[in-house]
Amino acid sequence: MKELLRTNDNVLLSYAAALLRDAGIAVVQLDTHTSILEGSIGAIPRRLMVPNDDHAAAAALIEQAMADVETAHVAARAATEVPE
């Protein structure tokens, strides 16, 4: 297994895991229990792991998804801007 993502963002972890599972890539989340034990301060990031053979494809999938999200955010901001 190889680390793909390390973050405290539970939404990002869930989104990434769902994308990867939909693509048929096995996903394991590490440090979940340690993160829960430390409370809600978010000091211990969780890691998303994928098989070594799938790491390149998984990284490309996450990179494209993040680019798509950023594009959607830019479009949404532009659509809601009030002209001066």
C-alpha positions in Angstrom: 0.0 0.0 0.0 1.1 3.5 -0.7 -0.1 6.8 0.8 -2.2 8.9 -1.6 -3.6 11.5 0.7 -3.0 12.8 4.2 -5.4 15.3 5.6 -7.7 16.4 8.5 -10.5 17.2 6.1 -13.1 14.4 6.6 -15.1 15.6 3.6 -12.1 15.4 1.3 -11.3 11.9 2.6 -14.8 10.7 2.1 -15.0 12.2 -1.4 -11.7 10.8 -2.5 -12.5 7.3 -1.1 -15.8 7.3 -2.9 -14.2 8.4 -6.2 -11.5 5.7 -5.9 -14.0 3.0 -5.0 -16.2 3.9 -7.9 -13.2 3.5 -10.2 -12.5 0.1 -8.7 -9.5 1.1 -6.7 -9.2 -0.4 -3.2 -8.9 2.2 -0.5 -7.8 1.9 3.2 -8.0 4.8 5.6 -5.4 4.7 8.3 -5.1 6.7 11.6 -8.9 6.9 12.0 -9.0 5.6 15.6 -5.9 7.7 16.6 -7.6 10.8 15.2 -10.8 10.0 17.1 -8.9 9.5 20.4 -7.3 12.9 20.2 -10.6 14.6 20.1 -11.9 17.3 17.8 -8.7 19.4 17.6 -7.7 17.8 14.3 -4.0 17.4 15.2 -3.6 14.0 13.7 -4.3 13.7 10.0 -5.7 10.6 8.5 -4.1 8.8 5.6 -5.7 7.3 2.5 -3.8 4.4 1.1 -4.1 2.6 -2.2 -2.3 -0.5 -3.7 1.1 0.3 -5.1 0.0 -0.8 -8.6 -3.0 1.6 -8.5 -1.2 4.6 -7.1 -0.5 6.5 -10.3 -4.1 6.0 -11.6 -5.5 7.0 -8.2 -3.3 10.1 -8.0 -4.4 11.1 -11.5 -8.1 10.6 -10.7 -7.8 12.7 -7.5 -5.9 15.4 -9.3 -8.5 15.7 -12.0 -11.4 15.7 -9.5 -9.7 18.5 -7.5 -9.2 20.5 -10.8 -12.9 20.0 -11.6 -14.0 21.1 -8.2 -11.8 24.3 -8.5 -13.3 25.0 -11.9 -16.8 24.7 -10.5 -15.9 27.0 -7.6 -14.5 29.7 -10.0 -17.6 29.5 -12.2 -19.9 29.7 -9.2 -18.1 32.8 -7.9 -18.2 34.4 -11.3 -22.0 33.8 -11.6 -22.7 35.3 -8.2 -20.5 38.4 -8.5 -22.4 41.7 -8.4 -21.2 44.1 -11.1 -20.0 47.5 -9.8 
